[in-house]
Amino acid sequence: MNNITRVALIGGTHGNELSGIYLLKKWGKNNLFSHWPQLDLTQTIANPRACERSVRYIETDLNREFAIEGLLDSQRVGYEQLLAKKLNYQFGPKGNSPVELMIDLHNTTSNMGACLMLLRKDVFNIGMAAYVKERMPEATIFFQDNLPEQRKRFLVSVAQQGVTVEVGPQPNSVLQQETLELMETMTRHILDYVVLYNEGNLGSLPTEFEAFQYTEDLVLPTDDRGQRIAMVSKRLEQKDFHPVEPGETIMETFEGVPIHWEGNYTAYPLFINEAAYHESHSAMSLSQRIIVRCADYF
Ligand SMILES: [Zn+2]
């Protein structure tokens, strides 16, 4: 792969996730973007109007508007739909973008800590994961390279490579120092990694590291009027990336009937009770714990 020099750092894709927005402000004020002179590093607030109002989006979720068909569809003229076309013009076009890496900064209300979310398992991404995990052992590496195609409509999909920094728990429209610090630490490691990757100067990476692999999403059951009839079990509250064995209670109906995890594998939930997934009645996503051996990719 070519050198990665054009790097776009994005905040405010969701206007009520404040860490990314304020990280860009902070770095701008302290002139930190010049800390990586080897990179052509740009910073962009993706959805300024949503940021102004401190809402996730104005009309539709911007981070789901980057399917190729949607970007080419002249009928799609909603606010975020047009904004997606503008961003695709600015950073893309998707599939033929000059931007080698996009880093999108997000918050979650779930207790996921500092999570590096990756869309590919290639040398660049595996190396980044190993590098970040070694320097930031508290970080969680999450691979979503197996997401269904219709779910990969993220802003980062416009660039040649894209990673998401997802840090929580932080309530929407709130800025917490610890969360900002975690995001800053992870983002610095990513940018340091890119410089060393280009120089071929990574030194020795760990031979293996722990990660989590997306498996599926679980929704809360609803009645025939679309009303929820259950909630996430208190046993799982704040327990993102903790193991759940088959047969364990994961939800409970309002009549007090437990709902069990019926899969046949030890699941590691994430995005448990994430506020933004209210409309979809999502209860959580599930993953499996994996050990990634770097030698399998290098
Ligand atoms: Zn977000």
Boltz pocket constraint, residues with backbone or C-beta under 6 A from the ligand:
constraints:
  - pocket:
      binder: B
      contacts: [[A, 13], [A, 14], [A, 17], [A, 105], [A, 106], [A, 107]]
      max_distance: 6.0
